[in-house]
Amino acid sequence: MCGIVGYVGSEPAAHLLIEGLEKLSYRGYDSSGIATLHNRHFHRVRAKGKLEKLKEKLEGQENLATIGIAHTRWATHGMPTEANAHPHQNDKVSLVHNGIIENADSLKKMLLQQGYEFESETDTEVIAHLLHYHLTQGLNPQQALQKLQETLRGAYALGILFAQDLNRIYIMRHGSPLVVGRGETGHFIGSDALALGEWCQQFCYLENGDFGWIEQGRLSLWNEAGEPCERSFQHVSVVSENQSKEGYPYFMAKEIHEQPQVIRQTLSAYLDFETFGIKEDFAALKSQGYKRVQIVGCGTAFLAGRLGKYWLEGIAGLPTSVEIASEFRYCQKPIETDTLYLFISQSGETADTLAAHEIVKAVGAPTGAIVNVPHSTLDREVDLSLYTYAGAEIGVASTKAFTAQLCALYALSLCLAPDHKKLKEHFEVLKSLPGLVQQTVDRIEKEAPRIAMDLAKTEDMLFIGRHTLYPIALEGALKMKELSYVHAEGYGAGELKHGPIALIHAGFPTIALLDESALKEKTLSNVQEVQARGGPLYGLVSEGALTAEQEASFKDILYLPKTSEEVSPFLMTIAVQWLAYFTAMVRGNDIDQPRNLAKSVTVE
Ligand code: F6R
């Protein structure tokens, strides 16, 4: 989603800003822009499309300004055009904004009455003109910001240049995250620390309502009440992860291949495979005596929770509910202090998940996160973080973060299980997991293109599964939609007869997920129902699960290594990831940055 970078210091700013934007580009964007300030004049360059377009425009321009702001925009208000790209400005103010201003329409009306003209359709331009208006009313920049804070509704992180203030970037935050980084040659701002890791190791995370400015060697802040406040810098070594594809054609392929290692790392953070014990930090959770678990997340993270529910109930015996964050935050569910509220998020910055967490926190119930990005907002706000050790995930479609979330959920279920003596079997099963995932990654990479060629020709498809394979059917459909732009639905196989079976016809493929579980025969009955209506069937099947006669129902089958019921959802995950990947490839789509999507969804 939108990204912000800003710099003030002793070096020319433009090239640092572009490098910062490149680091943020994984979040997804559709236009970009920068503005520098020199001799009271803004120099603004913006472009629609990829950063390359912006770089082409900047090529050959000498720009010695040592202060500037930059932005990658993911369209919310208005199309992805150059006119809508940030920074937005007038002769006094230039600014970049992440978030959504909910009362932009009424503010715009007021400004139009004051004679302001608008050249974009964005909510952000309203902020630029509102600040301009306050300056013309005699306020200084700091007063104008305080006034702004009282007026704006919604979420915002802002980086602002005032033409009258040559050496400061003004900043302000409510809802959307903003971080200040202290570098050797100056101060930076960023929508996340990842953008700044190359230059900074000391970071200060702004609290909600904070506003102030950065200068070359200084940060000055006021809190929501307008009182000066100190926020400390902390040492954060942003692992400057290799943002290269390492020879893979896409980050997604690299990240699918990283899964055996990610699984190994995440499991061994929590489980001791030598002693079959739970690691100590994690075991402390057990003494809390939770009666229930409530999982909250969005998208793929939510689906990880859907699978985790089976383990938390089956292994730990804890009733578990799972809710999408955008519903949970408004559903007025009673919050109970003997429930563990578990928020799952790769980025730790998803606006709905953060808002849902705030509601629980306000009541004082215990909160935990399964989160991939240390120091992210969610990580900083929850009582306890269970990290997933997936490393930076660059592909917009989540792959390795999902399997790492599954590992953390499985380990949590073991930790909360009433009788640890019965767990040995689970340890044995999990020990074999990285190796089996490795075999699956390699095998399905070779075989999925065959089926993807067929799937790419359709516009609709269905994924079905039962029990722990049901959430993977949902995840398969989600991956397929977002990458291939083919309409895909995921269903519990037993639900087919209650409506979706009406969709089945010769041009509508069904992908059935089948392993050697007690419910296999039941899923096979559903497969028969599809076959009887002429629907083409494809199978993702554990080796040995089908007889030759059963195989005959399928047009094609991808066989996964033979394994236990506990492990098969992991292997099926790999299969649905490759299927979506290759279907998207056949259709010529941008695999790492699918259209309309953002990696980090920081607006509601
Ligand atoms: C799908 C995908 C999204 C995210 C969702 C939540 O492949 O990546 O559905 O899972 O936007 O994001 P996080 O986990 O960062 O909260």
Residues whose N, C-alpha, C, O or C-beta is under 5 A from the ligand:
A	BS01	F6R	C298 G299 T300 A301 I344 S345 Q346 S347 G348 T350 V396 A397 S398 K599 V601
